[in-house]
Structures are given as structure tokens and as C-alpha cells.
Amino acid sequence: MIQHIYQEQMTSQNITYGLIGGRISSGKRNFGDLSNNTVIIVLDEIIDETLIRDTAHTILSKGCKNVAFCGTASDEWQAVFDEIDREINGFNDLTGYEDFAVMWRFEDIDSLPDEVSSCWNEVLILCSSMGILRDCKDCLREEVWA
């Protein structure tokens, strides 16, 4: 008899958390290369568009090609990220290649474990407040131990 053991992907996945804020726009937060990351942005409010643009520019210019949004302001954030993505990775006249990032939204933080488990790479979860960051950690912790 052969027994297969499937390890929960979330228990072995590298998940990093951070807060969206002035440190991104001031350059104090060094993200390094994000080409091997899925960035999940969880927010509950509309934040200054300048901060959204700075966040988008930082994440996309670091090579991130997978960005998910969750929360009440996710439509606005995704629209700005789409615009910045076109500026950074837009159509190349020489090769005819479009290298756009893949972006999607999910409605509820309760879906976070499913979203994280579907990521094939490292995950960076950015939150708009410390309360949301704690909620994300609790949600993922509950799923791992469930």
C-alpha cells in the first residue's frame, strides 16, 4: 500500500506582510526583486491617489507580474495599477510584445487562504492598516490549523 502525504502549501510558502504607507513613497522600504512574488493588497478605504500611484510604481518596477486586490477600494486601486503597468510594461514597438502584469480582485478576506494557496511563488501581503494586517494573519493561521 502506498500512502501519499500532501503538505499544505501555505505551511511551506514564504509569506511576508507589510503596511501601505509613506515608507513606500519615500523609498525607505526596500522591496528588492519582486519578480518571484504575488502581491496581495488588502484595504478597506480609498487612500490618496499619489500613494496608490507610488505603491503601484514601486511594486511593478520591481518586476512583480501578479497582483491581487481585496477590499472596498480594490476597483480604484486596480485601475491605477493598470495605468502604471501600461506605462512601465506597455507595448514594445520593436518586438510587438506586451508584458503586462496579471491583476485580479477577490471580494472578501475570508477568501485569502484560497488566494494564497493558489500562488505558485512567494507572497507579499500589503495592508492599509495594522488591524487588517492582523485579520489577514489570523485568517491564514486559522486555515492552516483547521
C-alpha positions in Angstrom: 0.0 0.0 0.0 1.3 3.4 -1.0 0.3 6.4 1.2 0.7 9.9 -0.2 1.0 12.8 2.1 0.2 16.2 0.7 1.7 19.1 2.6 -0.4 22.1 3.0 1.0 24.7 0.5 0.5 27.6 3.0 2.6 26.0 5.7 5.7 25.9 3.4 5.0 29.1 1.5 7.1 32.2 2.1 4.5 34.9 3.1 5.7 38.4 4.0 3.4 41.1 5.4 3.7 44.9 5.2 1.8 48.1 5.6 1.0 50.5 2.8 2.2 53.9 3.8 4.6 56.7 3.4 7.6 54.4 3.6 6.8 53.1 0.1 6.8 56.5 -1.5 9.8 57.8 0.4 11.9 54.8 -0.7 12.6 53.7 2.9 11.1 50.3 2.3 13.4 48.2 0.0 11.3 45.5 -1.6 14.2 44.2 -3.8 13.3 42.0 -6.7 9.5 41.1 -6.8 9.6 39.1 -9.9 9.1 35.9 -7.9 6.2 37.3 -5.8 2.5 37.6 -5.9 1.5 40.8 -4.2 -1.9 40.8 -2.5 -3.2 44.2 -1.4 -5.9 44.2 1.2 -7.5 47.5 2.0 -10.7 49.0 3.5 -10.5 52.6 2.4 -9.6 54.7 -0.5 -6.2 56.2 0.1 -4.6 59.3 -1.5 -4.1 58.6 -5.2 -0.5 59.7 -5.0 0.2 56.9 -2.5 -1.6 54.4 -4.8 0.5 55.5 -7.8 3.7 55.4 -5.7 2.8 51.9 -4.5 2.0 50.7 -8.0 5.2 52.1 -9.4 7.3 50.6 -6.7 5.7 47.1 -7.0 5.6 47.0 -10.8 9.0 48.4 -11.4 10.5 45.7 -9.2 9.3 43.1 -11.6 6.0 41.9 -10.0 3.7 40.4 -12.5 0.9 39.0 -10.2 -1.2 41.5 -8.2 -4.4 40.7 -6.4 -6.7 43.3 -4.6 -9.2 42.8 -1.8 -11.4 45.3 -0.1 -13.9 48.1 -0.7 -11.4 50.2 -2.6 -10.0 47.5 -4.8 -11.6 48.8 -8.0 -9.9 52.1 -7.7 -6.5 50.5 -6.8 -6.7 48.2 -9.7 -7.5 51.0 -12.2 -4.4 52.9 -11.0 -2.2 49.8 -11.1 -3.4 49.1 -14.7 -2.4 52.6 -15.8 1.0 52.4 -14.2 1.5 48.9 -15.6 0.9 50.2 -19.1 3.4 53.0 -18.5 6.1 50.6 -17.3 5.4 47.4 -19.2 3.4 48.6 -22.2 3.6 47.6 -25.8 7.0 47.3 -27.3 7.1 48.6 -30.9 10.3 46.6 -31.7 9.2 43.2 -30.6 5.4 43.6 -30.5 5.4 42.0 -27.1 3.2 43.2 -24.3 4.5 42.3 -20.9 1.6 43.3 -18.7 1.0 42.1 -15.1 -1.9 39.8 -14.3 -4.3 41.5 -11.9 -7.5 40.3 -10.2 -9.8 41.1 -7.3 -11.5 39.0 -4.7 -14.2 40.3 -2.5 -13.7 39.0 1.0 -10.8 38.5 3.3 -12.2 35.0 4.1 -11.0 34.1 0.5 -7.4 35.0 1.4 -6.4 31.4 2.2 -7.6 30.2 -1.2 -5.9 33.0 -2.9 -2.6 32.3 -1.1 -2.8 28.6 -1.7 -3.2 29.2 -5.5 0.0 31.2 -5.6 2.9 29.3 -7.1 5.6 31.7 -5.8 6.3 33.9 -2.7 3.5 36.1 -1.4 3.7 39.7 -0.2 0.6 40.8 1.6 0.3 44.6 1.9 -2.4 46.0 4.1 -3.8 49.5 4.6 -3.9 49.3 8.4 -2.5 47.3 11.2 -6.0 45.9 12.1 -6.3 44.5 8.6 -2.8 43.0 8.7 -3.8 41.2 12.0 -7.0 40.0 10.4 -5.0 38.6 7.4 -2.6 36.8 9.7 -5.5 35.4 11.8 -7.4 34.2 8.7 -4.4 32.4 7.3 -3.4 30.9 10.7 -7.0 29.6 11.2 -6.9 27.9 7.8 -3.5 26.2 8.4 -4.7 24.8 11.7 -8.2 23.9 10.6 
